[in-house]
Structure formats: C-alpha cells, structure tokens
C-alpha cells in the first residue's frame, strides 16, 4: 500500500472515530485488487480499505448498509471518503471458514463441530438470498444487475480464454460457442428473483466468536439460488467430500422448504448446471491468476478443481445436448499437462520452517529468529482465562506486542533469501523461530511465515512445531 493511501486511511480513522492510532497492520493481498489495512487504536480496531474501482465500492457500501438493515452478519460501514476511494469497516479478525475447515477436519471426516458451523453458514446464505434480496437496490450492482446471459457468457469465455487456451486444451471454437449459447439459455430457465452472492466460498466467510460473518459480496446481483450453494460446496481447496456435500445439500433444501415461494423442484433440476458454470468460472480464475499472473496459490487449486470436475460430469443430465462443451471438459480431465500442475516438483526449493524451545538448545543451521524479544502471553490474565483458546494468541500478538513489526522485517530478509535460493537452484532453506517454551511466540511466527511464503512463492513448505509434535506440508 502506498504511503499516501495509508495516511489518508489513518486520517479518516482518527477523524471519524476520535480514536488515537496505536499502529497499523497490512493484510496480505489475495485474489482481488482491493487493499486492506488493519487500524489498531486505543479504543477499537477497524479495517481500512482502498479500492480504485468506484463502482465496486458503491456496490459494496450500498449492499452492506442494506444487509445490515436486515440484521444480516456483515461489517458495518464506519466511514467513507469517496474522493479518495477509501472506507472503514468492522474488523472480523483473521479466521476464515477455510482455515477452520482445514484445522477441524480429519481427512474426509468432518466432525460435528465443523458440520454445525457449515450449517450455520448455509442457513445465513438462504437469508441473504431471500431476505437480503428484498428491497435491494440492484441498480448499483457491478458489473451487471443480474446474472443474465451476458454475465454467463463472460464467465464461460473467461474459462475458454484463460483456462482452455492457456492450458492448450483443444476444442472447436464455433461448436463450443454454439454450446455456450444453448447452455446459458438452459440455465436462464431457472427461477432467478433472488440475491446471488456471487463469490460465496470459504475464504469469504469469517468466524468471529464462533459465528459466521460475511464479506466480499460486492459482485452480487439478482440470480438463481443454486449458484451460491455450488460456490460453497465445490470450493476447490476446501475440498468437501461428496458425502458432506450431499448432507449439506439436503440441509439447504430442508431449510429452503420453509420459504413457501421457492420452487424446490426447479432448484434440483438446475442445480448441477449451476455447479458446472460456477466450476468453469473458478477454473477461469485459476488460469488467469495462476497461468497468466503466476500466482502460485491459484495453480495449487487446479488439482482439486480437476477432481471436482470428474465428480460433477456424471451428474450432468441435461434436457439439451452440449457435445463440444462436454468433450472439452473431458479433455481437461485427461490433460497430462493439467494433471501435473500444482504438484510438487523434485527440483523445487523446499522451505523448512520450525518452531522450537531454547530450553533444548539453539538450532545449528539456517536462519534462526529469536522470538524471546516479543512480549510473552504467559502471565497475561487473559491467557489464563482463555485456557489457551485459538482466538486469544492472535489477538494478543496484534494488540499487545511488536510481533508484526518483527515479522515484517523477517519477511523482508527471507524474500531476498528465497529469491537468491531459487536463482541459484538451491534445494533447501531452513528457517527457525525460537522462544522459551516453543509453544506460543515461535509457533505464531512460524505459522505466519508459512502462510506468507505459500501465497507468494512456488515452493514446497514443511512446517514443524517441535514442542507440539505437529508437521504439515503444503
């Protein structure tokens, strides 16, 4: 984030809240061009946003205020400066539903606690779609007021140009275009007088105090019900087992049946058609962000997308035939190149990140960062009261210490080290974070760095917490 933009956001924060800024914390970029910064004041913490796209800002702010009036769990808009393309919103923390899924699942087993959160999320989705759509000003929806034929063709062509062509999957352009037109006509027969969230996936649902909160609906518009449920259940890297998808689909339909105006039969008829177009849109994004923009995180989603596509194809039972479309999709599943994308290559740099306890001695090799200079949460009254729950430590390190200033410097050093290692074809880089017990400060720092490197570099990462006996590779 440029310094002048950050200063504008800080000024808006101090003038609108009357609070005094203590420090800021940049949020790592993800799949959008919006820039976020956490503003930590003496009295409150809020999120500052910069986005040069004025129409997208207007959509998000208008939708947020409308949803808030319907008592939907979205961030309040605290202040806006349209002339500088900035605004302030509630801060829902850093725990995404995606993170919670990865933490709680045991392979393909989703425990009851995880299913409960997913059902809460789905119940709120229905409220967005039906209650949230009532009285909503769709004139500000961006870039289209509805998920209409034009919107669908944009998504399908996104898939064609950024996935099929960049992956060199053969197809007949005219025959595929003909199928696209028939496919969109088919989908548009579904009832569509509802709010379509558009990007309803596990990274756009935050968990705060055990409850789902919702963000990133600025692309919402009027549309059919199946699209958003498909977005959640077929979210590539969330990687839902089919049995869980079936259970949550049944739950959605059961909850939906309480709304008398909804045609459940029509939902079932068009569901897998919307699953397919959503999956194609997502794969187009993986191609654009991954093949074109070279963002590793998106390439790593491709193996999951291929597996989903293989599971979707047998469910497709359309009343209209789309021979070239289905043939192209089968070629995608069979592509030798695509089936190798996102997999760890033998010559990739391996980055080993470990947390350890200084009680057991200093690590002998690699980069060693001493976290003992960071304030220790042990002894803090809130630490004792929390019984070491997962939400306390991030809060402590953000509000009470200089942990993130420390990590910013660490990341700058390791950016140089990783770039140099890749250029020199070095195969191994070892990084250590130590503290007294090896369970709090060093663990937090190691986790943070692993996420930072995963989002920025095409490397293999091994994350070890020696005192906790955990190992994770990604």
Secondary structure, 3 states (H helix, E strand, C coil): CCHHHHHHHHHHHHHHHCCCEEEEEECCCCCCCCEEEEEEECCCEEEEEECCCHHHHHHHHHHHHHHHHCCCCECCEEEEEHHHCEEEEECCCCCEHHHHHHHHCECCECCHHHHHHHHHHHHHHHHHHHCCCCCCCHHHCCCCCECCHHHHHHHHHHHHHHHHCCCCCCCCHHHHHHHHHHHHHHHCCCCCCEEECCCCCHHHEEEECCEEEECCCCCCEEECCHHHHHHHHCCCCCCCCHHHHHHHHHHHHHHHCCCCCCCHHHHHHHHHHHHHHHHHHHHHHHHHHHHHCCCHHHHCCHHHHHHHHHHHHCCCCCCCCCHHHHHHHHHHHHCCCHHHCCCCCCCCCEEEEEEEEHHHCCCCCCEEEEHHHCCCCCCCHHHHHHCCCHHHHHHHHHHCCCHHHHHHHHHHHHHHHHHHHHHCCCCEEEEEEEECCCCCHHHHHHHHHHHHHHHHCCCEEEEEECCCCEEEEC
